[in-house]
């Protein structure tokens, strides 16, 4: 008897496009009420995975069960219970804000009065109440994103899929979106999101998988991942470009747990950043700038793949 | 006071939910198109009235006066206007059919990406396709009705059978719209449509018996003209309008046009799926 609290189960899930393998045999389970993230750089296979979960992309191999159903056989029944915020907006920009919600509610077979009632609530939720009669075209990217989120909730979905929900938004607009998603999470909406922003993953996800090259490199809560794959603190040093390499060599003497030499910075992974900084100065090195910070998922990603997440 | 987040539905709906029929799914997409059309219907009505008025006045009446003076034996002893109008009805339906099945399809998949919004809902690609075709049918019904009214106003109707030409004209439009929509969903650049207009629409419009009988064409070109879908639409609309249609001829034309539309639907069911389910 399958666990009814497991909403999505994937086993050896694979997606191929011709010779290219976008998703290379991944396993994961998603439980009711969780906020689950796929973190990885562009091309890691996150969106392909999302589209398979959204039942708009047939898998090439492996197993996938969503709400206890098969996405190939039961696509319409599954999609009736999903909300989707796609990476690129699919709003009808010629119509008004309210009309977009009306159309979408109709797609789910909702009666007009129900749509109208929910539209009032949803527009209030995303703070677009006073824009209801406005055409969508001139709205800013942030407002369009919020409208897309409102639209995705019109059928009161059990699972909300968000593909790069804040990509392309300015910092302020991102924070508004994060705040709304956090509220949804608090109300028990199961969230699945992809992102290549580590701060987004840290803020929103209870659990996440780090994806790279179509595979899952690691899985766990943000805290677990940081504890497992990084140190408590990181010392970031920046040197004069001419001294960068020499400094890197000298720093090897410090025996940090790990040292990453990036193009513009050197990262020392150590338990205590201030002590390490003193040790650096004792070596006679004078960095142009130094920063002691806590480890983030960015460091986890760097450790797992040897590459940076955002470039 | 911050607005409250909507709650998640915690349990699946009680009991088995009967799956809505394909038809009801298609109607949902159709209603999207009608909602969208509400913004532009006025302009489109003007052009669907103006176009037949101009054509029938300039060519049917203006040029027709000259034609009639040279005798109308080759037209079957009827006025040029009565000859032209039903042919033009079919040709106008073709134009509407092609118009609704080219840019609107590409726009929905490439520019506005609204097809993808529908595909993320319970609708399947075939439902999206059928809903759009349903809307195309509605536009054909509207434009053909307007055309018939204009035709009647010009006194170009010779028989009550012209009523039967109405569904035939709509079918002619669909015989173009269904296959072209099936193809347009796979198109990536709008320059492909210029080919359809240049090498499809315009030659068909001019040489499929709309303005003069195909028998006037050089011998080698006649079989080509008889093979085009527009000729079948033109020929049947004309014989119905003049009250000269026979059962056999009617079945042949309708069968040809219906087969084209059916083939378009069968192909579109696959191409829509291929494009929307990557």
Interface residues (C-beta under 8 A of the other chain):
Chain A: X17 X32 X33 X51 X54 X56 X57 X58 X67 X75 X76 X77 X79 X80 X81 X82 X84 X86 X88 X89 X90 X91 X92 X93 X94 X95 X99 X102 X103 X104 X106 X107 X108 X109 X118 X121 X122 X124 X125 X127 X153 X155 X156 X157 X158 X180 X183 X184 X186 X187 X188 X189 X190
Chain B: X2 X3 X4 X5 X6 X7 X8 X9 X10 X12 X17 X19 X20 X24 X25 X28 X29 X31 X32 X35 X36 X39 X112 X113 X114 X116 X117 X118 X119 X120 X121 X122 X123 X124 X276 X277 X278
